[in-house]
Amino acid sequence: MLSSLSCSRWLTSAALTLALAAAPSGSPLTIVNGANSGSTPLAPQSVAVAFGSFPGVTETVPPGAPTSVAGLQVLVGGQAARLLYVSDRQINFVVPDQVEPPTAQVQVQRNGSPVASSAVDVARSSPVLFPRHDREDDAGLILNATGAVNSAANPAAAGSQIRLFATGMGLQPRAEDIGVMIGLRHVRNAVITADPGLPGVWMIQIALPSSGLMSGLTPLAVHAGGRASNTVTLYVQ
């Protein structure tokens, strides 16, 4: 079984591992989404990662995702972002609610002085599903009805409930505006809730169709606000 708290820690660790492994070089400030390090537009309340050079930054971010850590801040469109993780080359943050499309300037400051900045594309929603970063088959971070992480050894049964984890769903996403494509089946009636342990992360719970799904690896994607997420894979029994 995987509790909500341990899943949040898993998400945090996985996101950091992927981001560090994918850190680009030769750019003063590079901004990517915090789920799979892709260059998708950022949405309000989404997790993002800033890569750059921030000498002397070694502080631990205290609980509660503050907007400043030892004088370090990230401003998105002039609004202070909540910080999730900081190091001398990486900052994970949550895009502020007030940020509006189509673009915004991201600026890293230290004690009120600019360190680096970069322009980013902004959308009202830009869904990204968290993959399992310990796999190379695009497997999604998906929990079965039992609470076990979905895998070849723990496939989901037809008709059972599964839980997905996403960022970039926008402000106050409504279940009726969310669709999930599983193979060629369009699934509605999703239940979406904010993850209590990690700001910017949403948990999406859906019931798999009771029939019509092929066993084995099945592609899965989420649609929100007229935009489609990345595709991950689901193991079906």
RODREN-671463 format. One line per 3 residues: number of its first residue (from 1); their letters; for each residue x, y, z of N, C-alpha, C. Coordinates in pm, 1 decimal. Atoms other than C-alpha are relative to their C-alpha. Layout:
N
NUM> A> X:Y:Z:X:Y:Z:X:Y:Z; ...
//
This chain:
237
1> MLS> 83.2:-119.8:0.0:0.0:0.0:0.0:87.1:125.4:0.0; -75.4:-125.3:7.0:118.0:352.6:-72.2:-89.2:111.7:50.4; 81.9:-105.7:-56.8:-18.7:628.8:149.4:15.5:128.1:-79.3
4> SLS> -7.6:-128.9:69.3:-90.6:980.7:23.7:129.6:71.8:33.8; -122.1:-68.1:-41.9:202.3:1113.7:226.3:121.7:-60.8:-66.9; -116.8:63.2:61.7:451.1:854.6:98.3:0.8:20.2:-150.0
7> CSR> 7.2:-26.3:143.6:324.7:908.3:-256.5:50.2:140.0:-31.6; -48.4:-136.4:20.7:388.3:1282.6:-222.7:151.7:4.5:8.5; -146.0:4.8:-11.7:743.6:1208.8:-107.4:60.4:-66.0:-124.0
10> WLT> -46.7:67.6:120.1:783.6:970.0:-402.2:-2.3:95.5:-117.5; 10.8:-98.4:107.4:661.5:1240.7:-639.4:111.3:102.3:8.9; -104.5:-100.7:-19.5:901.1:1495.6:-489.8:135.0:-54.6:-40.3
13> SAA> -128.8:61.3:29.9:1198.0:1260.2:-511.3:14.2:-28.5:-148.3; -5.1:34.0:142.2:1109.6:1145.3:-862.6:19.5:123.5:-85.5; -11.9:-122.8:77.9:1068.7:1498.7:-993.8:140.3:56.9:9.2
16> LTL> -135.5:-52.9:-17.1:1402.2:1605.7:-848.3:100.6:-84.2:-75.9; -94.0:88.8:68.7:1579.9:1300.6:-987.4:-1.2:25.2:-149.3; 9.6:-23.8:143.1:1449.4:1357.6:-1339.2:56.3:136.7:-35.6
19> ALA> -43.4:-135.4:32.2:1511.7:1730.7:-1328.6:151.8:11.3:3.5; -144.8:-6.2:-10.6:1870.9:1690.3:-1213.4:65.6:-73.4:-116.4; -58.4:77.3:108.6:1938.0:1425.7:-1477.0:-13.4:72.4:-133.0
22> AAP> 26.5:-66.0:127.8:1791.8:1647.3:-1750.0:50.5:143.0:-4.4; -43.4:-138.5:-7.0:1960.4:1973.0:-1646.2:81.4:39.9:-122.4; -72.7:-43.4:119.3:2072.2:2160.5:-1960.4:124.8:78.5:37.8
25> SGS> -122.4:-77.0:-24.3:2405.8:2334.4:-1995.9:6.9:114.0:-99.5; -24.5:-108.4:93.1:2513.4:2659.7:-2153.7:-110.7:103.3:-6.4; 108.7:-96.8:1.2:2196.6:2856.5:-2069.0:-8.9:64.9:137.2
28> PLT> 2.0:-67.1:-129.7:2172.2:3123.5:-1795.4:-121.3:-37.6:84.1; 119.2:40.5:-72.9:1815.0:3023.1:-1701.2:-92.1:-75.9:-95.2; 88.6:84.0:79.9:1606.3:2740.0:-1842.0:-115.8:-45.1:87.4
31> IVN> 119.5:33.4:-76.0:1248.9:2675.2:-1730.5:-70.8:-117.7:-66.1; 73.4:115.6:51.5:1071.1:2338.8:-1769.7:-110.7:-34.7:98.9; 101.1:44.5:-95.7:766.0:2173.8:-1617.8:60.4:-102.0:95.7
34> GAN> -58.5:82.4:-105.9:824.4:1978.2:-1299.1:-42.6:-144.8:-0.3; 44.3:138.6:3.2:654.9:1652.6:-1400.4:92.9:-86.6:-84.4; -87.6:79.7:86.6:866.9:1532.8:-1693.8:109.6:82.4:-66.6
37> SGS> -104.4:-89.6:52.0:1103.9:1827.4:-1761.1:-22.1:36.4:-146.4; 30.8:-41.1:135.5:925.4:1908.0:-2086.4:-11.1:150.8:-10.7; 5.3:-144.4:24.9:907.0:2252.3:-2244.5:-142.0:45.7:-31.3
40> TPL> 138.9:-39.2:20.4:526.0:2275.8:-2233.6:-25.8:136.3:64.4; 34.2:-126.3:-68.0:360.9:2610.5:-2145.9:-29.6:-24.4:147.3; 29.3:10.0:-142.6:327.4:2676.8:-1774.8:-141.1:50.8:25.9
43> APQ> 133.3:-42.3:-39.6:-13.7:2709.4:-1613.0:1.9:41.7:145.9; 8.8:-34.4:-142.4:-111.7:2873.2:-1283.2:-14.9:-125.9:84.8; 0.8:112.0:-93.9:-61.2:2634.2:-990.5:68.2:-124.7:-54.8
46> SVA> -75.8:115.8:46.9:172.7:2410.0:-1188.2:139.9:2.2:59.9; -137.1:12.5:-49.9:509.4:2282.1:-1069.6:96.0:22.4:-116.0; -99.8:-28.9:102.2:805.0:2417.7:-1267.2:139.1:-6.4:61.6
49> VAF> -139.4:8.9:-44.2:1183.3:2392.5:-1247.6:82.1:103.4:-75.7; -93.0:-96.1:59.5:1439.5:2666.5:-1308.3:141.6:-54.7:14.1; -139.6:40.8:-0.6:1790.6:2556.5:-1405.7:86.7:121.9:-26.8
52> GSF> -92.8:-110.8:20.3:2078.5:2801.4:-1378.7:115.8:-12.8:96.5; -111.6:-3.5:-94.5:2372.9:2901.8:-1164.1:-37.0:92.8:114.6; 37.9:-75.6:-119.3:2285.6:3012.6:-810.8:102.9:-27.3:110.1
55> PGV> -110.5:30.7:-92.3:2617.9:3013.0:-621.6:-37.6:26.5:145.1; 18.5:-17.3:-143.2:2605.7:2966.3:-247.8:-135.2:-40.5:52.9; 133.2:40.9:-45.4:2248.2:2837.1:-237.0:7.9:-144.0:50.0
58> TET> -6.9:134.0:-59.0:2251.1:2541.0:1.1:-112.3:-23.2:100.6; 101.3:6.6:-104.6:1943.9:2604.8:216.2:-105.5:-107.3:-27.1; 112.2:91.8:9.2:1670.4:2353.0:287.3:-128.9:80.6:5.0
61> VPP> 127.6:-71.1:1.2:1320.0:2472.4:202.5:-85.8:-50.2:115.8; 83.4:42.6:-112.8:1106.7:2468.0:519.3:-138.3:-42.5:-46.9; 135.1:41.2:38.3:757.3:2312.1:517.1:-88.8:120.4:-31.0
64> GAP> 94.4:-106.5:31.0:473.7:2515.5:369.6:26.3:72.1:-129.9; -32.7:-61.3:128.9:640.8:2612.8:40.0:0.4:152.6:7.9; -5.5:-146.2:-12.8:744.6:2971.2:132.2:38.0:66.2:-131.7
67> TSV> -34.8:-74.1:121.4:799.4:3241.7:-130.0:142.5:54.8:4.7; -138.3:-46.5:-11.0:1150.1:3325.1:-2.2:77.0:-94.1:91.3; -88.3:84.8:-80.3:1436.2:3110.5:127.5:137.5:65.4:2.3
70> AGL> -130.3:-64.9:-16.3:1744.3:3288.8:263.5:22.4:109.3:-104.8; -10.5:-110.2:94.7:1672.5:3586.9:37.6:-20.0:-37.8:-144.5; 19.1:46.3:136.7:1615.4:3372.5:-271.5:-148.9:1.2:-34.0
73> QVL> 137.8:-5.2:46.8:1294.3:3437.7:-468.9:-6.8:-29.0:-149.3; 30.3:14.8:142.6:1141.8:3342.1:-802.7:-126.2:80.7:-27.0; 114.9:-80.6:39.0:910.7:3599.2:-959.8:-46.5:-43.7:-138.0
76> VGG> 58.8:37.2:128.5:675.1:3491.2:-1239.6:-103.4:106.7:-33.9; 88.0:-111.1:32.2:510.5:3785.3:-1410.4:-9.5:100.9:112.5; -3.9:-94.5:-112.4:613.6:3994.6:-1109.3:-58.7:-53.6:128.9
79> QAA> 60.4:60.3:-118.8:442.1:3756.1:-863.5:96.1:-101.5:61.4; -90.6:91.8:-68.9:641.2:3565.2:-599.9:-55.7:-142.1:-2.7; 39.5:140.3:7.8:629.1:3187.6:-651.5:33.7:-72.5:129.7
82> RLL> -30.2:85.4:-115.4:614.8:2928.7:-374.1:114.1:-94.0:-37.6; -119.8:79.9:27.4:943.6:2738.7:-347.5:-13.7:-138.9:61.7; 6.6:138.7:-45.9:960.5:2358.6:-318.9:137.9:-58.4:26.1
85> YVS> -135.5:54.9:-10.5:1334.9:2294.1:-356.5:96.1:102.8:-55.9; -102.3:-90.7:51.8:1649.3:2503.3:-398.9:137.1:-65.2:12.3; -139.7:42.0:-5.4:2011.0:2422.8:-479.5:80.1:100.1:-81.3
88> DRQ> -83.7:-96.1:72.5:2304.7:2595.1:-648.1:-20.1:-3.9:-150.5; 26.8:4.2:144.1:2176.4:2493.0:-994.2:-144.2:-31.7:-34.8; 138.6:35.8:28.2:1807.6:2415.3:-958.0:-93.9:57.9:105.2
91> INF> 105.2:-48.1:-90.2:1493.4:2571.5:-810.0:-132.6:-55.7:-50.1; 134.6:47.2:32.6:1155.5:2396.3:-806.0:-100.0:95.3:63.4; 94.8:-98.9:-50.7:860.4:2633.2:-769.6:-139.8:-25.9:-55.0
94> VVP> 138.0:10.8:44.2:482.7:2662.4:-809.5:-38.3:131.4:-67.9; 38.5:-120.2:74.4:355.9:2907.1:-1073.1:-115.3:69.7:73.8; 104.8:-72.0:-74.7:148.1:3178.2:-896.4:-134.1:2.0:-72.6
97> DQV> 136.5:-0.4:54.6:-229.0:3190.3:-944.8:-24.2:116.0:-95.3; 32.4:-122.9:73.1:-220.5:3543.8:-1089.3:63.2:8.2:-138.5; -70.4:-6.5:128.4:-1.2:3462.5:-1392.1:-97.7:-22.7:-114.5
100> EPP> 94.0:3.0:112.4:-186.0:3524.2:-1720.3:71.1:-34.6:-130.8; -55.7:22.8:133.8:-130.4:3398.9:-2080.0:16.9:133.5:-72.6; -64.4:114.0:65.8:31.5:3424.7:-2325.3:145.4:-23.2:42.9
103> TAQ> -140.0:15.6:-41.3:381.5:3486.2:-2180.6:20.9:67.6:134.3; -37.5:-64.6:-126.3:548.3:3582.6:-1855.9:151.4:-5.6:13.3; -142.7:-3.6:-27.8:896.1:3673.7:-1738.4:25.5:-68.7:134.0
106> VQV> -42.2:66.0:-122.9:1056.6:3444.3:-1481.2:132.9:60.0:41.9; -122.8:-62.2:-49.2:1318.8:3618.2:-1269.8:36.9:-58.5:135.4; -54.4:46.4:-127.3:1535.2:3470.5:-995.2:71.4:116.8:65.4
109> QRN> -62.0:-108.3:-75.6:1636.1:3722.0:-728.1:67.3:-54.1:125.6; -67.5:30.9:-127.2:1877.7:3704.3:-435.1:14.1:130.6:76.0; 0.1:-121.5:-82.9:1825.9:3965.5:-162.4:-43.4:122.7:-80.2
112> GSP> 57.3:-111.1:76.5:1624.6:4177.6:-405.5:72.8:34.2:-128.6; -76.5:-27.4:122.4:1887.3:4174.9:-682.2:-20.7:-111.0:-102.2; 21.0:101.6:103.2:1824.6:3997.6:-1015.2:122.9:-89.8:-17.1
115> VAS> -106.3:96.9:25.1:2028.7:3681.1:-1072.6:-5.8:-48.9:-144.4; 19.7:47.4:137.5:1882.2:3552.3:-1400.8:-147.4:11.6:-33.0; 140.1:-8.1:40.4:1563.2:3576.7:-1604.2:-19.2:-68.4:-134.5
118> SAV> 33.1:65.5:125.2:1385.6:3407.2:-1891.8:-149.7:15.5:-24.8; 142.1:-7.5:36.0:1054.9:3440.8:-2078.4:-54.8:-140.7:-20.4; 64.5:130.1:16.0:809.9:3148.4:-2073.9:-138.8:18.6:-60.9
121> DVA> 136.9:1.9:48.5:486.5:3061.4:-2251.7:-92.9:-39.3:114.9; 97.1:25.2:-106.2:178.4:3057.1:-2028.5:-133.5:-37.4:-62.1; 134.3:39.3:41.4:-156.7:2880.9:-2075.1:-85.6:-14.8:124.9
124> RSS> 88.8:14.0:-116.0:-462.5:2865.3:-1850.8:2.4:-142.6:54.8; -24.2:138.2:-42.0:-416.5:2488.8:-1841.4:100.4:-61.5:-95.9; -102.7:66.3:79.6:-128.2:2273.8:-1964.1:34.7:-130.7:71.8
127> PVL> -14.5:120.2:-82.5:-169.3:1923.8:-1818.1:122.4:-83.4:-35.5; -113.2:91.0:15.9:133.1:1701.2:-1766.2:-14.3:-110.1:104.9; 6.3:113.7:-91.5:111.6:1352.7:-1614.1:139.5:-35.9:49.0
130> FPR> -127.8:44.1:-54.4:387.9:1236.3:-1383.3:29.1:-141.9:-49.0; -41.8:136.2:34.3:573.7:938.2:-1529.3:76.3:-62.1:116.9; -89.9:66.1:-95.8:764.5:681.9:-1327.5:142.1:20.1:-50.8
133> HDR> -133.1:-34.9:47.7:1117.6:811.8:-1351.4:100.5:-113.1:18.5; -88.3:115.8:-15.0:1261.6:474.0:-1253.4:-19.9:-100.7:-112.9; 28.1:89.6:111.3:1130.4:320.6:-1577.5:33.3:69.2:-130.8
136> EDD> -30.5:-55.5:131.6:1211.6:366.9:-1946.6:-108.3:-35.2:-101.9; 106.0:40.4:91.9:879.7:247.3:-2094.2:-118.4:96.3:4.2; 104.0:-102.9:-8.3:680.9:571.7:-2037.4:-109.7:-35.6:99.5
139> AGL> 100.3:37.2:-100.1:497.8:407.4:-1746.6:-36.5:120.9:84.5; 44.5:-111.1:-82.0:286.2:658.7:-1559.0:8.5:-32.8:147.5; 10.7:19.3:-144.0:292.4:711.8:-1185.0:-149.5:-14.3:29.4
142> ILN> 141.6:33.1:-13.7:-44.0:541.4:-1133.7:-16.6:-96.6:116.2; 30.1:89.4:-111.0:-189.1:382.2:-822.5:-123.0:-83.7:-33.5; 115.1:87.7:15.9:-417.7:81.7:-848.2:-96.3:19.1:115.9
145> ATG> 100.3:-8.8:-106.0:-728.2:42.0:-632.5:54.5:-48.2:133.3; -59.7:52.5:-123.5:-516.1:-149.2:-379.2:98.0:97.4:63.7; -100.7:-93.7:-47.7:-279.3:147.2:-342.2:138.9:-32.5:-50.9
148> AVN> -130.0:37.7:55.6:4.0:-37.7:-517.5:27.8:80.0:-125.8; -38.7:-68.5:122.7:197.6:140.0:-790.6:-22.1:-93.4:-117.8; 29.0:79.7:118.8:76.6:15.6:-1129.5:129.2:-42.3:-68.1
151> SAA> -118.9:53.2:64.6:333.0:-208.3:-1300.2:-37.3:-130.3:-68.0; 25.5:128.5:63.8:365.7:-526.5:-1503.0:-34.2:-106.0:103.3; 27.3:96.9:-107.1:366.7:-719.2:-1175.9:-128.5:32.8:76.0
154> NPA> 122.1:-43.5:-68.4:69.2:-516.5:-1043.3:-89.8:75.0:-98.2; 86.5:-66.8:97.4:-164.9:-446.1:-1337.3:-135.1:35.1:61.5; 132.6:-40.5:-47.0:-500.4:-273.9:-1289.9:-106.6:-88.3:-63.5
157> AAG> 108.1:84.2:50.2:-813.7:-484.1:-1324.9:-103.7:85.3:-72.6; 108.9:-68.9:70.4:-1088.9:-384.8:-1570.0:-109.9:34.0:98.9; 106.4:-43.8:-89.1:-1358.7:-185.1:-1392.4:46.6:53.7:134.2
160> SQI> -51.8:-46.6:-129.3:-1129.3:-91.5:-1103.3:33.8:148.6:-3.7; -37.8:-140.4:-12.2:-1036.1:255.2:-977.6:152.0:12.8:-7.4; -142.6:-32.0:0.1:-696.0:405.2:-1053.6:15.9:148.2:32.2
163> RLF> -31.0:-138.9:-29.7:-529.6:729.6:-946.7:123.1:43.2:-78.3; -107.8:-59.9:76.5:-311.2:948.8:-1168.4:46.7:125.9:71.2; -52.1:-122.3:-60.6:-92.7:1244.3:-1069.5:45.8:93.5:-112.0
166> ATG> -25.2:-95.2:107.9:-66.0:1558.4:-1280.0:29.4:137.9:56.9; -15.2:-142.0:-29.9:40.4:1920.9:-1275.6:-48.6:77.5:-122.4; 42.9:-81.1:113.4:-67.7:2211.0:-1496.9:-147.4:-9.1:-32.2
169> MGL> 144.1:14.5:25.7:-441.1:2145.0:-1458.2:-73.2:133.7:4.5; 61.2:-132.3:-4.6:-506.8:2518.1:-1408.8:-64.0:29.4:133.9; 64.2:-41.9:-124.6:-698.1:2705.8:-1142.3:-134.1:-69.6:17.0
172> QPR> 127.0:62.8:-35.9:-978.4:2510.9:-974.8:-57.9:-82.7:-115.3; 51.3:83.5:109.8:-1014.2:2243.8:-1245.3:-127.6:-73.4:41.0; 126.7:66.9:-26.7:-1361.6:2092.1:-1271.7:0.1:-138.1:-64.6
175> AED> 1.0:137.2:50.1:-1419.2:1720.3:-1315.9:-67.1:-9.4:-136.1; 72.4:8.1:127.3:-1664.9:1783.1:-1600.9:81.3:51.5:-118.3; -84.4:-52.3:107.1:-1390.3:1959.5:-1799.1:120.0:-90.0:-28.6
178> IGV> -115.7:88.3:11.4:-1148.0:1668.4:-1770.1:-41.2:-130.4:-68.9; 21.2:128.0:66.2:-1133.6:1371.4:-2004.4:127.8:-81.8:6.0; -115.2:89.7:-2.6:-905.7:1069.0:-1991.3:-13.8:-98.7:-115.1
181> MIG> -3.2:96.4:109.6:-814.7:867.9:-2299.9:83.3:-120.4:43.1; -69.3:124.4:-33.0:-724.0:505.4:-2222.6:-10.6:-89.3:-123.2; 7.1:66.6:128.9:-632.6:333.5:-2544.5:-87.5:83.0:-91.9
184> LRH> 94.1:-71.8:85.8:-922.1:427.8:-2773.5:-128.5:35.7:74.7; 119.2:-26.9:-79.1:-1171.0:471.0:-2488.3:10.5:135.4:68.5; 6.8:-131.0:-64.2:-1273.9:815.6:-2365.7:-76.2:-15.8:131.0
187> VRN> 59.0:21.4:-132.1:-1341.1:804.0:-1990.0:-31.4:134.4:64.1; 42.1:-120.1:-72.3:-1535.4:1072.0:-1803.7:-16.5:-31.8:148.5; 30.5:18.5:-142.6:-1654.9:1109.2:-1442.4:126.2:-10.8:85.1
190> AVI> -121.4:-3.4:-81.4:-1307.5:1182.6:-1309.2:-25.8:77.5:129.2; 1.5:-73.9:-126.0:-1263.3:1296.1:-949.7:139.4:59.4:17.8; -131.0:-65.0:-9.4:-984.3:1552.1:-912.5:11.3:74.4:131.9
193> TAD> -24.8:-65.4:-128.5:-836.6:1671.1:-583.3:145.4:45.5:5.1; -137.4:-47.7:-19.7:-529.4:1870.6:-484.7:73.3:-98.2:89.9; -78.9:88.2:-85.2:-253.2:1650.6:-346.0:35.6:75.0:128.0
196> PGL> -23.2:-73.8:-124.3:-230.6:1744.5:24.8:146.6:15.9:36.8; -139.6:-4.0:-41.0:142.5:1681.4:45.2:92.0:76.9:-91.6; -88.4:-66.5:95.7:273.1:1867.8:-258.9:-76.8:104.6:-79.4
199> PGV> 68.9:-106.1:74.8:151.5:2207.2:-389.0:24.6:-13.5:-150.1; -12.7:4.2:144.7:84.9:2217.1:-762.8:-25.9:-135.4:-62.3; 25.3:135.3:49.9:9.7:1844.7:-790.4:-145.9:-36.7:24.0
202> WMI> 139.7:42.1:-8.3:-339.1:1709.2:-861.7:-9.4:-151.2:-12.6; 27.9:142.8:9.8:-466.1:1356.6:-805.7:-131.6:-18.7:-75.0; 117.7:25.1:83.4:-713.4:1230.3:-1068.2:-39.5:-146.5:16.8
205> QIA> 48.2:136.3:-21.0:-921.8:925.7:-982.9:-107.5:-32.2:-103.7; 96.9:41.5:101.2:-1110.5:738.3:-1253.9:-27.3:-149.4:14.8; 33.5:141.8:7.6:-1285.0:404.3:-1301.8:31.4:-50.3:-140.4
208> LPS> -29.6:58.0:129.9:-1148.2:188.6:-1582.7:-126.6:-63.5:-57.7; 113.2:70.9:60.8:-1401.7:54.7:-1833.6:1.2:-147.0:41.0; 8.7:140.2:-41.7:-1527.0:-288.8:-1734.7:26.9:-96.3:-114.9
211> SGL> -28.9:84.9:115.2:-1471.0:-417.2:-2087.6:59.0:87.2:-110.8; -49.4:-71.6:116.9:-1303.4:-322.3:-2413.3:144.0:43.3:7.2; -141.7:-34.7:-10.3:-948.4:-269.5:-2284.3:84.3:-124.4:-23.7
214> MSG> -91.1:111.5:21.6:-669.8:-491.5:-2411.4:94.6:-12.3:118.4; -93.9:21.1:-109.6:-448.8:-646.5:-2147.7:140.7:37.4:-43.7; -136.9:-40.7:27.4:-87.8:-537.4:-2119.5:14.6:150.6:5.9
217> LTP> -26.2:-143.7:-1.2:48.9:-189.3:-2185.1:-103.6:74.6:-83.0; 101.8:-80.2:66.5:-216.3:68.9:-2274.8:34.8:147.1:14.6; -30.4:-143.9:-10.6:-153.3:438.9:-2358.3:-111.1:74.4:72.7
220> LAV> 94.9:-78.5:-79.8:-320.7:695.3:-2133.0:41.0:146.1:-5.5; -25.3:-144.1:0.7:-351.1:1074.5:-2158.9:-120.4:71.9:57.8; 105.0:-82.0:-60.1:-553.1:1349.7:-1992.4:-23.0:122.3:-87.2
223> HAG> 35.9:-122.2:70.9:-737.5:1637.6:-2160.8:-62.9:97.0:100.1; 54.7:-102.3:-90.1:-807.2:1959.2:-1969.9:12.7:136.1:-66.0; -4.7:-134.1:58.0:-898.1:2306.8:-2090.8:34.8:2.5:-146.5
226> GRA> -28.8:4.1:142.4:-871.1:2201.2:-2453.3:140.6:-43.1:-34.4; -137.6:43.7:24.1:-515.2:2072.9:-2414.0:18.0:-144.4:45.2; -30.0:139.0:-33.2:-384.1:1716.6:-2410.3:133.2:-8.1:73.3
229> SNT> -124.0:21.9:-74.2:-118.6:1593.3:-2170.6:95.7:-87.1:-80.3; -89.5:103.3:50.2:181.3:1378.1:-2245.2:-69.1:-135.8:15.3; 54.9:135.4:-8.3:103.7:1008.8:-2296.0:89.3:-87.0:87.3
232> VTL> -71.2:98.7:-81.6:201.7:756.0:-2030.9:-64.7:-135.7:-25.7; 56.7:132.3:19.9:139.0:382.6:-2021.4:-53.6:-56.5:130.2; 68.5:65.2:-110.8:-90.8:183.2:-1793.6:3.4:-150.7:-23.8
235> YVQ> 5.1:145.1:11.3:-60.8:-188.9:-1725.8:-140.2:-47.9:38.4; 134.8:50.6:-22.3:-401.3:-358.5:-1757.3:3.8:-152.4:8.8; 3.0:143.6:-23.3:-475.7:-707.2:-1632.0:-67.0:-74.5:-115.0
//
